[in-house]
Amino acid sequence: MIQFQAVIFDLDGTILDTLEDIQSAVNRVLNENGFPTRELDFVRRAVGNGMRELIRRSLPPERQGNDALISRCTAQMKEYYLTHWSEKTQPYPGIHELLCFLKEAGIPSAVLTNKPDAVAKRMVPHWYGDIPFACVLGDRNGVPRKPDPTVALAIARQLDAEPERVLFVGDSSPDIMTAKNAGMVSAGVLWGFRSERELREAGADFIAHTPQDLIRLIQERK
């Protein structure tokens, strides 16, 4: 049984409950552009593939092919969210204890998200300033986003970890697919935005009901 050399975490729905602030940002943009707003459950299903895709999905079906509109609305959402990301967002219970466990065990951790990079780099240290993440990386121009494995593999190289000995933790199918594409071990978490069925159908290697389940998984591999 392999030991884990590093852990990569998704952000939204994995280490932070960001859903209500994301919904508020989406609905502000939709309202300003004269479109119907979206319920929380819709946003829950629509997140995970980056802000531009979230905007596209949130627009009325007949406007989802309008690239200029999507670009404009995405820029509006980024501008608003950059200063309104902390109004309702909170850490999930048990996550700080999990991160402290990794810190004490000497297992490096990183964050890889499809959220805009500038926002991710503000959010993570705001709530987890005492955790020495090796890196926090979000969506950047010219860099492929999850489920492309490019950045996940770059993180593994930075941490001097073999991909097959990296645990990738996330709450949605793009996270599980990223792990598979990178040759990493995947853990799907059930406290986030998506269902157990989605995670299992995506091929998650492990399912975690609580952060303590991840601690036990890592301890078993030591």
N, C-alpha and C positions, 0 to 999 in steps of 0.2 A: 504494500500500500504506500503510495507516494506521499511525501511530506510537501506541504505547500511552502513555496519560497516567497510568495507575494499574493496580495489580494487587491483586485480592482473593483471599485464600487461604481455603479450608476448613481445618479443624484436624485432626480425627481422620482418619488415613490419608493425610494430605497433607503437613503439616509435622511432625506427631508420630505415632509408632507407639504408640498408646494401647490396643491391643486387649486385651492380657493384663490390664491393670488394670480395664478395663471388664468383661471376663469375670468376674474375681474379685468385683467389686461385684454383678453380676447374680446370680452363683451364691450369694453370701452371703445375699442377699434370698430367693432361691428356697428355699434350705436352711432358713432360719429360719421360713419359712411352710409347710414340709412338702411342697415340690414338687421334682420331679427337676431336677437341674442341667443346664446346657447346655455342649456342646463348643465349642471355639474356632471351628471353621468355621461353626457355627450363628450365633454372635455376630457373626462377620465379615459374614454375609449380612444380619443383622437390624439393624445400626446404620445411622445416617444420617438418621433422621427424628425425632430427639429421644429423650430418656430415657423418656418415658411410652410411646411407641410401641415402644421396645425392650423394656420390661417387658411390655407387652401381648403381643407376639410370643413372649416367652420363657415365658409361663405355659402350662399345659396347655390345649389347644384348648377344652375345655368351660368354662374359667374366663376366657377372653379377652373375654367380654362383660360381665364384672362390674366396673363402673366404680369402685365403692367399693374393691374389692380392688386394682385397678390404681392408684388414687390412693394408697392406703396403701403399696403396694410401691414406687411411684415415690418417695414421700417418704423411705422407708427407704434406698433406693439413693442419693438425693441426699445424705442425711446421712452415709452411709458414704463415698461417693466424694469428698466435700468434703475429707476428711483422708487419703485413700488413693489419690490420683491420680498419685503419683510413684514408686511402688514398682518398677514394671517399664517404665514409659513412657520412651521415648528419642526424640531427634530422628532423622529419617532422614538417612543420609549424603548430603552435598551440599546440604542445605537451607540451612544457615548461609551457605555460599558464595553461593548464589542470592540470599539476602536481603541479603548484603553488596554484591553486584553491583547490586541495585536501589538500595540506599542511596547507593552511589558514583555511580550514574547519575542520581540525583535523581528517581527514579520512586517516588512514594509507594505504600505497601502497607498493607493492612488485613487483618483476620481476621474472617470471618463463619462461625459454626458453630451447629449445633442443640444443642450441648452447653450445659448450664446456664450462664448468664452469669457467675455468681460463680466457678465453677470455671475457665472459660476465662480470666478476667482474672487468675487466679493462675498458670495453667499457662504461658501464653505468655511473660511476662517472666521466669519461672523459668529457661527454657532459652534465651530470646532477648532477654535484658535489654539487649543493646547495639544492638538493632534498633529504630529509632524508628517503630513502627507508628502510623499515624494514629489507628486505633481497633481495639479487640478487642471484638466483640459476639457474645453468645450468646443462648440462649433466654430470653426474658423474658415475664412475664405480660402478656397483652394485646397482644403484638406478634407478628405472623404470622411463622412460621418458614419456612425454605427448603422447597420451591422457590418460595414466594411471593417476588416481586421487591422488595417494599416496602423492606426494609432495605438490600438491595444498591444500590438506586437512591438511597437516602438517603446512603449512603457515597459514591457517585459525586458527589452534590451537595456533600457536605462537602469532597471533594478537588478540587472545581471541574473535574471530568472529564466529558467526554461519554460516555454509556453505551457507545456503539459503539467507544469507544477505551479501554475498560476490559477487562483480561484477567482472567477468573474461573477460578481453578485449583482443581480438586477431584478426588476419587477415586471418586465415585459418581454415579448418575443424578440424585439431587436437586440436586447441584451443577451438572450440565450443564443441567438444566431451569431452575434459577435464572438462569443466564446467558442462556438463550434467552428466558425471560420478561422479563428486564430489557433485552434488546437488546444484551447484551455478548458478547464473544468468549470461547469456552469452551476450556479445555485439560484433558483428562482425564489423570490420572497413573496409571502402572501399578505403582508401588511400594506402593500403598495396599491397601484392603480388598476392592475389587471387580475384576471382570474387564474385559479389553479389549472383549469382546463387549458387555457392559452399557454401557460408555461410548460405543461406536460406535453402538449401537442408540438411545441417548438423543440422538445427534446431535452429539457432541463435534466442535468445529472442528479441534482438534489433539489428538494423542496424544503424551504425553511418557514415554519409557522411563526417563529419568534427569532430575534437576534441571538438568543441563547442557543438555538439549534445550530447556528453557524459556529459559535464558540465550541460546542461539542464536536462538530464535524472537524474543525481544525485540530482540536486536542487529540482526536482519534488518529490523526495523521502524524502526530509528533513522534 
